[in-house]
Amino acid sequence: MLKQKMASYDLPQKVQEMGLYPYFRTIESEQDTVVKIKGKDTLMFGSNSYLGLTSHPKLKEASKKAIDKYGSGCAGSRFLNGTLDIHLELEEKLADFVGKESALVFSTGYQVNLGVISSIPGRHDYIIIDEYDHACIIDGSRLSFAKVLKYKHNDMASLEKILSKCEPDKIKLICVDGVFSMEGDLCKLPQIVKLAEKYAANIMVDDAHGLGVMGSHGKGTSDHFGMTDSVDLIMGTFSKSLASIGGFIAASNDTINYLKHNARSLIFSASIAPANAASVIAAIDIMKSEPERLEKLWDNTKYAMKLFAEYGFDTGHTETPIIPVMIRDDFKTFNLTKMLLDEGVFVNPVVSPAVPSTSSLIRYSLMATHTREQIESSIEKMHRISEKLGVFDLEAEKKTYADLK
């Protein structure tokens, strides 16, 4: 049965045969505004390196020094032999940066949500999530014994309806993305805080895409709204603005103590490499000392949004450097992605089943290090190809991803 199931899964092969397969594209250089793909210079507008720090010399040098001192890895979990003094230094910096008492570093951001969300609420408690929350929040919820309830995206009436039905003496953990990674909009944190106070709930903000983007010096979504003290847990990743790999949770001393001894994805996973920890420390220092990077990121975002509007693109409800360019047809989204790559522009397609085929889009992501010329060139090419594909023709015949099944 296993062999039959594996062999029958041939959808990727069908897309590959059409020459439209947009995944696992191999990059042969640093993750910068221009990357090498098949030896060709390609403009990168599909990266999460919002501050453009992945190739910063200070991060590289910090990583090299850490390897010289600690070696290439820790060969164990944080719980046993895998805690280095550099991990503790990083945790102190993270807690101070986001405004919490303590922080705890995990191997990836995904593992943070798996471990934290699954371990805090118990069998008779509640986990409440936004329907657009990231997959790792959903998966962390599935691992919990708590009852999982989902509210409509950014719909506070829907959230209150759910909260009002929860038992008042149980833990009610609201887990929400600070910045939604596909739509680019923000959670309605002030309203969520009011409802949490009204119904004695707690809040965990996944700020994977908010850290380094929102708030003073990029401190995140909670800081942006002035709600840091009202949020119980702040989660972040190192693989985006912080230009490395790993993740963390920041909270009260008591909460971090509990997670150290109960979060299974921490206890049973190896700790991040010392080079990663060192590069994140360097990234935080740069975020504090070079606020002009964040200003440039937002200048680029406003400029790109202006051009998209002038060209007639629908960019949804984004409020961040994540710009969803609505194509609303899977087949056209695949075609646009391929034709852009052929012309030296890398973007990410988002198609069904991740979204309904009528909501398929191109995820266009900005970095502080993009130039205006690069932004102009990429959007001009996107417009020209979109016109060829009939993206702006709402009556054009649609062929969706589902048709390929």
Secondary structure as UniProt FT lines:
FT   HELIX           2..8
FT   HELIX           11..17
FT   TURN            18..19
FT   STRAND          34..37
FT   TURN            38..39
FT   STRAND          40..44
FT   TURN            50..51
FT   TURN            54..55
FT   HELIX           57..70
FT   TURN            78..81
FT   HELIX           85..98
FT   STRAND          102..106
FT   HELIX           109..119
FT   TURN            123..124
FT   STRAND          126..130
FT   TURN            131..132
FT   HELIX           135..143
FT   STRAND          147..151
FT   TURN            153..154
FT   HELIX           156..165
FT   TURN            168..169
FT   STRAND          172..177
FT   TURN            181..183
FT   HELIX           189..198
FT   TURN            199..200
FT   STRAND          202..206
FT   TURN            208..213
FT   HELIX           216..218
FT   HELIX           221..224
FT   TURN            225..226
FT   HELIX           228..230
FT   STRAND          233..237
FT   TURN            241..242
FT   STRAND          247..251
FT   HELIX           253..262
FT   HELIX           264..267
FT   HELIX           274..289
FT   HELIX           291..311
FT   TURN            316..317
FT   STRAND          322..326
FT   HELIX           330..342
FT   TURN            343..344
FT   STRAND          345..346
FT   STRAND          348..350
FT   TURN            352..354
FT   HELIX           357..359
FT   STRAND          361..365
FT   TURN            368..369
FT   HELIX           372..389
FT   TURN            390..392
FT   TURN            394..395
FT   HELIX           401..404
//
